[in-house]
Amino acid sequence: MKTDPKEYDAVIVGSGPNGLSAGVKLAQGGLKVIILEAKSTIGGGTRTQELTEPGFLHDVCSAVHPTAAGSPFLNTLGLHKFGLEFIHPEIPYVHPLDHGDAVAAFRSIEKTAEHLGIDGKAYLKIFKEFTEHWDYLSEDIFGTLRIPKHPLLMARFGWYGLFSAKLFTNSLFKDPRTKALFGGCAAHSIIPLNNAFTASFGLVLGSSAHAVGWPFAKGGSSAITNALAELFRSLGGEIITDHEVQNMTDIPSSKIVLFNLTPHQIAKIADDKLPRKYKKELLSYTYGPGIFKIDWALSEPVPWENEHSKKAGTLHLGGTFEELAASEEAVWKGEHHEKPYVLVAQPSLFDKTRAPSGKHTLWAYCHVPNGSEKDMTEIIENQIERFAPGFRDTIIAKNTMHSHEMERYNPNYVGGDINGGAQTAKQLFGRPVLKWDPYKIPADRLYICSSSTPPGGGVHGMSGFYAAESVLKNEFGFPS
C-alpha cells in the first residue's frame, strides 16, 4: 500500500456507513484521516451489484433506509449535493395476510389508524407523539448510554419499549391484523418476540414510517456510501481499497485507530495490545442469527393478491403474530421454520434505474440459525407464492446467499449476523461491553466504531459519529 509517509491523525479500518461517518466527523474537525477497505469497493452492507443478469441492480445487503432517512448525523451532511437521492414508495410497508387481505402502514398516521378499525385510537395514542416529535426522539434512541436530552419523551418511549412485542400487542391491540402489523416491525430485532425490549423495535420502525418514511436510495444503497465517500474526500480524507488488515502491522502510522469491525475480529487483530479482561469480554460477545438472502430478476411486478402490497416498498411476510413469533423463536433454537418471517423489498417499482425497461428486481431474506448453510430458496418462494400466486412464473434469474456466504461477502457478518451482534437486552446497552464510553477500547489509541456499539444495526452512521466524538474529546481536546 502506498500512502503518505507522514503520520495520520486517524486510521479507520472498514468503509461501511459507520467507518465513513467516523471519517467525515474527524475530517470535519481538521484531522488527517485514511480509511482502509479490504474489498475492491467501499460500502460494507450498502453495496449494489448486478447479481443476476446485466442491467439488474441488486442491493447485496441493506435495501430500505428508514434509519438513514432518520439519522440525526447523516441529515446534517447535505449528501444530496454528492448524488444521494431518496425515493419514497407510495406505502412504506405492508403486512400481507391470507385470503388476499393485508394491513398497511401509510405515511399518514391518521390514514393508517383509519384502516386499523377498532385499534385505530390505540394506534394513534401510541404512535402520534413519537411521530410528531421524531426529531427529538431520534436524538435519544440513536444515542449512547447517557442521560436523555428529552427525558419525558424518552420515559414514555421507554415504558412501552421495555415490553416484549407479545405483551405489547396483547395489551394494547384487539384486532389480529394490527398485532401482525406491529409484529412485522418488531421482528426486525431478530430476537424472539416474547423477549423484553422487542416492542422498542416495533415502536422505532413504526414511528419512522410516519415521520421520515422507508425510502430506497436511487440507483441502489451504494449511493449512500458513495455520497459519504465523496464528502469525506472533499474534506481531505483518503480511502485505500484492497487492503486487508489482519494484524496491527497492516495499519499505517497514526495517532488513533478506529475499527469498523465486530468484537471477535478486533480481538484477533489487536490481540496482545488489549487488556486480558477486555479481550475475554470481546471473545464472549454474542452474535445473533444469520440470514438466507435471495435476489431475483423478474419479467414483471410480483402478482400480489392485495392491491396495497403492489404499492409498498417493503413487505413483511409470515401471516399472524403467532406465526411470526413461532418462526423467530425457532431460529434461536437452531431450527429452520417451514413458514419463516420473510422481509421483502421491491425497489424497481419506484426506482426505474434498477432494472431494464419493463423488468423488475426483488430482494428478500429470512432469518436462520447462525452459520446455517441450508438452502431456503423453496421455503422463501413458498411464502411469497402464499400471498402472490404465480410469482414463480415471473422469475428470470436468481442469486442466493446462505449465512456463510454472507460472511465471506462481508466478514462483519459473523455467521450471517447482519447487525454486528445479537440485539438482546444485555447487548442493547452493553455493546460490546457495558461502559459509559463503549467506543473507547481500554488500550492506547484504539477505538471501535461499528454496529457492535450503540445504537446498533442500521444504516444511520451514528456508531461512527459517536466514536469520532469520543476520539475528538479524549485524544484531541475537542469540547464534548
C-alpha positions as CSV (number, residue, x, y, z in Angstrom):
1,M,0.0,0.0,0.0
2,K,1.3,3.4,-1.0
3,T,0.4,6.1,1.5
4,D,1.7,9.5,2.5
5,P,4.7,8.8,4.8
6,K,3.5,11.5,7.2
7,E,1.7,10.1,10.2
8,Y,-2.1,10.1,10.1
9,D,-4.1,11.5,12.9
10,A,-6.6,8.6,12.5
11,V,-6.8,5.3,10.5
12,I,-10.2,3.7,10.2
13,V,-10.5,0.0,9.3
14,G,-13.6,-0.6,7.3
15,S,-15.5,1.6,4.8
16,G,-19.1,0.8,5.7
17,P,-21.5,3.6,6.7
18,N,-20.1,3.8,10.2
19,G,-16.5,3.9,9.1
20,L,-17.3,6.6,6.6
21,S,-19.3,8.6,9.1
22,A,-16.5,8.5,11.6
23,G,-14.1,9.6,8.9
24,V,-16.3,12.5,7.9
25,K,-16.7,13.7,11.5
26,L,-13.0,13.5,12.2
27,A,-12.2,15.2,8.9
28,Q,-14.7,18.0,9.7
29,G,-12.5,18.5,12.8
30,G,-9.5,19.1,10.7
31,L,-7.8,15.7,11.2
32,K,-5.8,13.8,8.6
33,V,-7.7,10.6,8.2
34,I,-7.4,7.5,6.0
35,I,-9.9,4.6,5.6
36,L,-8.7,1.1,4.8
37,E,-11.0,-1.3,3.0
38,A,-10.3,-5.0,2.4
39,K,-12.5,-5.3,-0.6
40,S,-12.1,-3.7,-4.0
41,T,-15.1,-1.5,-3.5
42,I,-16.3,0.5,-0.5
43,G,-19.6,0.2,1.2
44,G,-19.8,-2.7,3.7
45,G,-23.5,-3.5,3.9
46,T,-24.5,-1.0,1.3
47,R,-23.0,-2.3,-1.9
48,T,-25.1,-2.6,-5.1
49,Q,-24.2,-5.2,-7.7
50,E,-25.6,-7.0,-10.8
51,L,-26.1,-10.3,-9.0
52,T,-28.4,-11.9,-11.5
53,E,-28.4,-10.5,-15.1
54,P,-26.8,-7.5,-16.7
55,G,-28.8,-4.3,-16.0
56,F,-30.5,-5.6,-12.9
57,L,-29.1,-3.7,-9.8
58,H,-29.5,-5.6,-6.5
59,D,-28.6,-4.4,-3.0
60,V,-26.4,-7.1,-1.6
61,C,-27.5,-6.4,2.0
62,S,-29.3,-3.3,3.2
63,A,-32.0,-2.1,0.8
64,V,-34.6,0.0,2.7
65,H,-33.4,3.0,4.7
66,P,-35.6,4.4,7.5
67,T,-32.6,4.8,9.8
68,A,-30.6,6.7,7.1
69,A,-33.6,9.0,6.5
70,G,-34.0,9.5,10.2
71,S,-30.3,9.7,11.2
72,P,-29.5,12.8,13.2
73,F,-25.9,12.9,11.8
74,L,-26.5,12.0,8.1
75,N,-29.2,14.6,7.9
76,T,-26.7,17.3,8.7
77,L,-24.3,16.5,5.8
78,G,-26.2,17.6,2.7
79,L,-25.5,14.3,1.0
80,H,-27.8,15.3,-1.8
81,K,-25.0,17.5,-3.0
82,F,-23.0,14.3,-3.5
83,G,-25.6,12.5,-5.5
84,L,-27.8,10.9,-2.9
85,E,-31.5,10.9,-3.6
86,F,-34.1,9.0,-1.6
87,I,-37.2,7.6,-3.3
88,H,-40.3,7.1,-1.2
89,P,-42.7,4.3,-2.1
90,E,-46.4,5.1,-2.0
91,I,-46.8,2.9,1.1
92,P,-43.8,2.4,3.4
93,Y,-44.6,-1.2,4.4
94,V,-47.4,-3.7,4.2
95,H,-48.1,-6.9,6.0
96,P,-50.0,-9.4,3.8
97,L,-52.4,-11.9,5.3
98,D,-54.2,-14.9,3.9
99,H,-57.2,-14.8,1.6
100,G,-56.0,-11.6,-0.1
101,D,-56.1,-9.4,3.0
102,A,-53.3,-7.1,4.1
103,V,-52.7,-4.3,6.6
104,A,-50.7,-1.3,5.6
105,A,-48.6,1.4,7.3
106,F,-49.2,4.6,5.3
107,R,-47.0,7.7,5.6
108,S,-50.1,9.3,7.1
109,I,-50.5,8.1,10.7
110,E,-54.2,9.1,10.5
111,K,-54.8,7.1,7.4
112,T,-53.1,4.1,9.0
113,A,-55.2,4.4,12.1
114,E,-58.4,4.7,10.0
115,H,-57.6,1.4,8.3
116,L,-57.0,-0.3,11.6
117,G,-60.6,-0.1,12.7
118,I,-61.1,-1.0,16.3
119,D,-57.4,-0.4,17.1
120,G,-57.2,3.0,15.3
121,K,-57.5,5.1,18.5
122,A,-54.9,3.0,20.4
123,Y,-52.5,3.2,17.5
124,L,-52.8,6.9,17.3
125,K,-52.4,7.3,21.1
126,I,-49.1,5.3,21.0
127,F,-47.5,6.4,17.7
128,K,-48.7,10.0,17.3
129,E,-46.5,11.6,19.9
130,F,-43.4,9.7,18.8
131,T,-44.1,10.6,15.2
132,E,-44.7,14.3,15.8
133,H,-41.6,14.5,18.0
134,W,-39.4,12.3,15.9
135,D,-36.5,14.8,15.7
136,Y,-36.3,14.8,19.5
137,L,-36.9,11.1,19.9
138,S,-34.2,10.2,17.3
139,E,-31.6,12.1,19.2
140,D,-32.1,9.8,22.1
141,I,-32.9,6.5,20.5
142,F,-29.9,6.8,18.2
143,G,-27.8,7.9,21.2
144,T,-25.5,6.4,23.7
145,L,-26.0,5.2,27.3
146,R,-26.4,8.6,28.9
147,I,-29.0,10.9,30.4
148,P,-31.5,11.5,27.6
149,K,-31.8,15.0,26.1
150,H,-35.6,14.7,26.2
151,P,-36.3,12.8,29.4
152,L,-40.1,12.9,29.4
153,L,-40.5,11.8,25.9
154,M,-37.9,9.0,26.4
155,A,-39.6,7.9,29.6
156,R,-42.8,7.3,27.7
157,F,-41.0,5.6,24.9
158,G,-39.0,3.5,27.4
159,W,-42.2,2.5,29.3
160,Y,-43.7,0.9,26.1
161,G,-40.3,-0.2,24.7
162,L,-39.3,-2.3,27.6
163,F,-42.2,-4.7,26.9
164,S,-41.9,-7.8,24.7
165,A,-43.7,-7.4,21.4
166,K,-46.1,-10.2,22.5
167,L,-47.1,-8.4,25.7
168,F,-47.3,-5.1,24.0
169,T,-49.7,-6.2,21.3
170,N,-51.8,-8.3,23.5
171,S,-52.2,-5.5,26.0
172,L,-52.9,-2.7,23.6
173,F,-54.5,-4.1,20.4
174,K,-57.6,-6.3,19.8
175,D,-57.5,-7.0,16.1
176,P,-55.1,-9.8,14.9
177,R,-54.4,-7.6,11.9
178,T,-52.9,-4.8,14.0
179,K,-50.9,-7.3,16.0
180,A,-49.5,-8.7,12.8
181,L,-48.6,-5.3,11.5
182,F,-46.7,-4.4,14.7
183,G,-45.1,-7.9,14.9
184,G,-43.6,-7.5,11.4
185,C,-41.8,-4.4,12.6
186,A,-40.7,-5.8,15.9
187,A,-39.3,-8.9,14.2
188,H,-36.5,-6.7,12.7
189,S,-34.9,-7.2,16.1
190,I,-34.1,-10.8,15.1
191,I,-34.8,-12.0,18.6
192,P,-37.8,-13.9,20.0
193,L,-40.9,-11.7,20.2
194,N,-41.6,-12.7,23.8
195,N,-38.3,-11.2,24.9
196,A,-38.2,-7.9,26.7
197,F,-37.5,-4.8,24.7
198,T,-38.7,-6.3,21.4
199,A,-41.5,-3.8,21.5
200,S,-39.0,-1.0,21.1
201,F,-38.0,-2.1,17.6
202,G,-41.7,-2.0,16.5
203,L,-42.1,1.4,18.0
204,V,-39.0,2.9,16.4
205,L,-39.6,1.5,12.9
206,G,-43.3,2.1,13.1
207,S,-42.8,5.7,14.1
208,S,-40.2,6.2,11.4
209,A,-42.6,5.1,8.7
210,H,-44.8,8.0,9.5
211,A,-42.1,10.5,10.4
212,V,-39.4,10.0,7.7
213,G,-40.6,7.1,5.6
214,W,-38.9,3.9,4.5
215,P,-37.1,5.1,1.3
216,F,-34.8,3.5,-1.2
217,A,-31.6,5.2,-2.4
218,K,-31.9,5.9,-6.1
219,G,-29.6,3.7,-8.0
220,G,-29.1,1.4,-5.0
221,S,-27.9,1.5,-1.5
222,S,-24.3,2.1,-2.7
223,A,-25.4,5.7,-3.4
224,I,-25.4,6.3,0.4
225,T,-21.8,5.3,1.0
226,N,-20.7,6.8,-2.3
227,A,-22.0,10.1,-1.2
228,L,-20.3,9.8,2.2
229,A,-17.1,8.9,0.5
230,E,-17.2,11.9,-1.8
231,L,-17.9,14.2,1.1
232,F,-15.0,12.6,3.0
233,R,-12.6,13.1,0.2
234,S,-13.8,16.7,-0.3
235,L,-12.7,17.2,3.4
236,G,-9.2,15.9,2.6
237,G,-9.8,12.2,3.6
238,E,-8.1,9.3,1.8
239,I,-9.6,5.8,1.1
240,I,-7.5,2.8,0.2
241,T,-9.2,-0.3,-1.1
242,D,-7.9,-3.9,-1.5
243,H,-6.1,-3.5,1.9
244,E,-7.0,-6.2,4.3
245,V,-6.0,-5.7,8.0
246,Q,-5.0,-8.9,9.6
247,N,-2.9,-7.5,12.4
248,M,-1.7,-4.2,13.7
249,T,1.4,-4.2,11.4
250,D,-1.0,-3.8,8.4
251,I,-2.1,-0.3,9.7
252,P,0.0,2.7,8.7
253,S,1.5,5.0,11.4
254,S,-1.2,7.0,13.1
255,K,-2.2,8.6,16.4
256,I,-5.5,6.8,16.6
257,V,-7.0,3.6,15.1
258,L,-10.8,3.1,14.8
259,F,-12.1,-0.4,14.0
260,N,-15.3,-0.6,12.0
261,L,-15.3,-4.3,12.8
262,T,-17.0,-6.6,15.2
263,P,-15.5,-7.8,18.6
264,H,-14.1,-11.1,17.5
265,Q,-12.2,-9.5,14.6
266,I,-10.8,-6.8,16.9
267,A,-9.7,-9.3,19.4
268,K,-7.8,-11.2,16.7
269,I,-6.2,-8.1,15.1
270,A,-5.3,-6.1,18.3
271,D,-4.6,-9.3,20.3
272,D,-1.9,-8.7,22.9
273,K,-2.5,-4.9,22.8
274,L,-5.8,-5.5,24.6
275,P,-6.1,-5.9,28.3
276,R,-6.8,-9.6,29.1
277,K,-10.2,-8.9,30.7
278,Y,-11.4,-6.8,27.8
279,K,-10.2,-9.2,25.2
280,K,-12.1,-12.0,27.1
281,E,-15.2,-9.9,27.0
282,L,-14.9,-9.3,23.3
283,L,-14.5,-13.0,22.6
284,S,-17.6,-13.8,24.7
285,Y,-19.7,-11.3,22.7
286,T,-22.8,-13.0,21.3
287,Y,-23.7,-13.0,17.6
288,G,-27.3,-13.4,16.6
289,P,-29.0,-15.5,13.9
290,G,-27.9,-15.3,10.3
291,I,-29.9,-14.8,7.2
292,F,-30.6,-16.6,3.9
293,K,-30.8,-14.0,1.1
294,I,-32.3,-14.1,-2.4
295,D,-32.3,-11.6,-5.2
296,W,-34.5,-12.1,-8.3
297,A,-34.6,-10.6,-11.7
298,L,-38.3,-10.6,-12.7
299,S,-40.2,-10.3,-16.0
300,E,-42.9,-8.3,-14.4
301,P,-44.0,-7.0,-10.9
302,V,-44.9,-9.5,-8.3
303,P,-48.6,-10.5,-8.7
304,W,-49.6,-9.8,-5.1
305,E,-53.2,-10.6,-4.3
306,N,-53.7,-7.4,-2.3
307,E,-53.6,-4.0,-4.1
308,H,-51.8,-2.3,-1.2
309,S,-49.0,-4.8,-1.5
310,K,-48.4,-3.7,-5.1
311,K,-47.8,-0.1,-3.8
312,A,-45.5,-0.9,-0.9
313,G,-41.7,-0.7,-0.8
314,T,-41.4,-3.3,1.9
315,L,-43.5,-6.3,2.8
316,H,-43.3,-8.5,5.9
317,L,-44.4,-12.0,5.1
318,G,-45.3,-14.5,7.8
319,G,-49.0,-14.3,8.5
320,T,-50.3,-13.8,12.0
321,F,-48.4,-12.5,15.0
322,E,-48.4,-16.0,16.4
323,E,-46.8,-17.4,13.2
324,L,-44.1,-14.6,13.3
325,A,-43.3,-15.4,16.9
326,A,-43.1,-19.1,16.2
327,S,-40.7,-18.5,13.3
328,E,-38.4,-16.2,15.2
329,E,-38.3,-18.5,18.3
330,A,-37.4,-21.5,16.1
331,V,-34.4,-19.7,14.8
332,W,-33.0,-19.2,18.3
333,K,-33.5,-22.9,18.9
334,G,-31.3,-23.7,15.9
335,E,-34.3,-24.7,13.7
336,H,-35.3,-23.7,10.2
337,H,-39.0,-22.8,10.2
338,E,-41.1,-24.1,7.3
339,K,-43.1,-20.8,7.2
340,P,-40.5,-18.2,8.2
341,Y,-40.8,-14.5,8.6
342,V,-39.6,-13.1,5.3
343,L,-38.6,-9.5,4.6
344,V,-39.2,-8.4,1.0
345,A,-38.3,-5.2,-0.8
346,Q,-39.4,-4.2,-4.3
347,P,-37.3,-1.2,-5.3
348,S,-37.7,-1.3,-9.0
349,L,-41.4,-0.4,-8.7
350,F,-40.3,3.1,-7.6
351,D,-36.7,3.4,-9.0
352,K,-36.6,2.7,-12.7
353,T,-32.7,2.7,-12.6
354,R,-32.8,-0.8,-11.0
355,A,-33.8,-2.9,-14.0
356,P,-34.2,-2.9,-17.8
357,S,-37.5,-1.3,-19.0
358,G,-40.5,-3.3,-18.1
359,K,-38.5,-5.7,-15.9
360,H,-38.1,-5.7,-12.1
361,T,-35.9,-6.7,-9.2
362,L,-37.0,-8.3,-5.9
363,W,-35.0,-8.6,-2.7
364,A,-35.8,-10.9,0.3
365,Y,-34.3,-12.7,3.2
366,C,-35.4,-14.8,6.2
367,H,-33.7,-15.4,9.5
368,V,-31.8,-18.7,10.0
369,P,-29.6,-20.1,12.8
370,N,-26.1,-18.5,12.9
371,G,-23.8,-20.1,10.4
372,S,-26.6,-22.0,8.6
373,E,-25.8,-23.3,5.1
374,K,-29.3,-24.6,4.5
375,D,-30.9,-23.6,1.1
376,M,-34.1,-21.8,2.0
377,T,-35.0,-20.9,-1.6
378,E,-38.0,-23.1,-2.0
379,I,-39.3,-22.1,1.5
380,I,-39.0,-18.4,0.9
381,E,-40.6,-18.7,-2.6
382,N,-43.4,-20.7,-1.0
383,Q,-44.1,-17.8,1.4
384,I,-44.2,-15.3,-1.5
385,E,-46.5,-17.6,-3.5
386,R,-48.7,-17.8,-0.5
387,F,-49.5,-14.1,-0.9
388,A,-48.7,-13.7,-4.6
389,P,-49.8,-16.8,-6.6
390,G,-48.0,-17.1,-9.9
391,F,-44.8,-15.4,-8.5
392,R,-42.5,-18.2,-9.8
393,D,-43.7,-17.6,-13.3
394,T,-42.2,-14.1,-13.3
395,I,-38.6,-15.3,-12.4
396,I,-35.9,-14.7,-15.0
397,A,-32.9,-15.4,-12.7
398,K,-32.0,-15.5,-9.0
399,N,-29.0,-15.3,-6.8
400,T,-28.9,-16.8,-3.3
401,M,-26.5,-16.4,-0.4
402,H,-26.6,-18.5,2.8
403,S,-25.1,-17.3,6.1
404,H,-21.5,-18.3,5.4
405,E,-21.6,-16.7,2.0
406,M,-22.9,-13.5,3.6
407,E,-19.9,-13.7,5.9
408,R,-17.5,-14.2,3.0
409,Y,-19.0,-11.2,1.3
410,N,-18.6,-9.1,4.5
411,P,-16.6,-10.5,7.4
412,N,-18.5,-8.3,9.8
413,Y,-21.5,-10.6,9.2
414,V,-20.2,-13.3,11.5
415,G,-22.3,-16.4,10.9
416,G,-24.6,-14.3,8.7
417,D,-25.4,-11.9,11.6
418,I,-26.1,-8.6,9.7
419,N,-26.5,-6.5,12.9
420,G,-23.0,-6.8,14.3
421,G,-24.2,-8.8,17.2
422,A,-27.4,-10.1,18.9
423,Q,-29.7,-7.3,20.0
424,T,-30.5,-8.9,23.3
425,A,-31.3,-6.7,26.3
426,K,-27.8,-7.1,27.6
427,Q,-26.2,-6.1,24.3
428,L,-28.6,-3.3,23.6
429,F,-27.0,-1.4,26.5
430,G,-23.7,-3.2,26.9
431,R,-22.4,-3.1,23.3
432,P,-19.8,-4.6,23.0
433,V,-19.3,-4.2,26.8
434,L,-21.1,-2.1,29.4
435,K,-19.2,1.2,29.5
436,W,-20.2,4.8,29.7
437,D,-18.0,5.3,26.6
438,P,-18.2,2.0,24.7
439,Y,-16.3,3.3,21.7
440,K,-13.0,3.7,23.6
441,I,-11.1,0.5,23.9
442,P,-9.1,0.3,27.1
443,A,-5.8,0.2,25.2
444,D,-3.6,3.0,23.9
445,R,-5.1,4.9,20.9
446,L,-7.7,2.2,19.9
447,Y,-11.4,2.7,19.3
448,I,-14.4,0.8,17.9
449,C,-17.0,2.4,15.6
450,S,-19.0,-0.4,14.2
451,S,-22.6,-1.5,14.7
452,S,-21.3,-3.6,17.6
453,T,-21.5,-0.3,19.6
454,P,-24.6,1.8,20.3
455,P,-27.1,2.3,18.8
456,G,-26.5,-1.0,16.9
457,G,-27.5,-2.1,13.4
458,G,-28.8,0.0,10.6
459,V,-27.5,2.4,8.0
460,H,-27.5,5.5,10.2
461,G,-23.8,6.2,10.8
462,M,-24.4,7.0,14.4
463,S,-22.0,4.5,15.8
464,G,-19.3,6.1,13.7
465,F,-20.3,9.6,14.7
466,Y,-20.2,8.9,18.4
467,A,-16.9,7.0,18.1
468,A,-15.5,10.0,16.3
469,E,-16.8,12.4,19.0
470,S,-15.1,10.2,21.6
471,V,-11.8,10.4,19.7
472,L,-12.0,14.2,19.3
473,K,-12.8,14.7,23.0
474,N,-10.4,12.2,24.5
475,E,-7.4,12.5,22.2
476,F,-7.6,15.9,20.7
477,G,-9.2,18.0,23.4
478,F,-12.4,19.0,21.5
479,P,-15.3,20.0,23.7
480,S,-18.0,17.4,24.2
